Amino acid sequence: MDGLPTMSHGPQHLRALQRANHVRLARAELKRRIAEGELTAAEVIMASPWEADGMAISDLLMSQRRWGGTRCRKFLAMFQISEAKTVGSLTERQRLALGAQLEAH
């Protein structure tokens, strides 16, 4: 890269809205796949796909069947992890611990 800003088509706010809609739809699809059992929350935590990077860990866990706020809070309290922590900000150790415990459930 030459350090110069790149010119793209359309005003910045419209590009931002388009990007936000793309991410929102991708996250909704991810949550749907988890709810239907096509994918597990442990797989998502271990793989950390781009659509889950900025997603709160509690949103991911509660997309599983039979997982509500209380169960999510108790589960994350075992690891001293905040519900607001994003999937992308988890350390490798936290990923392994959460993934292993979720697989055990």
Secondary structure as GFF3:
##gff-version 3
##sequence-region A 1 105
A	DSSP	alpha_helix	12	35	.	.	.	ID=ss1
A	DSSP	alpha_helix	41	47	.	.	.	ID=ss2
A	DSSP	three_ten_helix	50	52	.	.	.	ID=ss3
A	DSSP	alpha_helix	57	62	.	.	.	ID=ss4
A	DSSP	alpha_helix	69	77	.	.	.	ID=ss5
A	DSSP	three_ten_helix	87	89	.	.	.	ID=ss6
A	DSSP	alpha_helix	92	104	.	.	.	ID=ss7
###
